[in-house]
């Protein structure tokens, strides 16, 4: 699959947040990360490109399917690591010694720490992706997801991202949770 084909997949109907702009934002965040080897940067770049390639809000196996596709299409010498990183995006749980996992998850969650207006746009886009769910069901499900992040001692497993985004992320999560109740 070429980059053009990957990019086209992210423009499919129904993708309001998990689209090409999300991938571009993640790649821009990766560009700001210092101290990575060329191989680490390549692994993270591929994980970013592939992590939401399969996205259907009605399914629970998007991450696994995305990881499997990536493992079939990226270079053989990095495919296992790329797949492993993508699978982390299902729970956003990272082992303490997993530097690349911490970076990928922190990049993926960086939107939670965006300025309030940008966060509100993100929340509205997520609602559009789940438009097939009624308001009551959506509110309950979304609140459960947000509470899971809000109650974590650490939202961003990478210390640099935590220092930059944690306070704003907690404010945004609290504000959205209040609006859902």
Secondary structure, DSSP 8 states (H G I E B T S, - for coil): --HHHHHHHTTSTT-SSSSHHHHHHHHHHHHT--S--HHHHHHHHHHHHHTTSS--TT-S-HHHHHHHHHHHHS-HHHHHHHHHHHHHTTT----TT-HHHHHHHHHHTGGGGS-HHHHHHHHHHHHHHTTTS-HHHHHHHHHHHHHHHHT-S-S-SSHHHHHHHHHHHHHHHHHHHHHH-
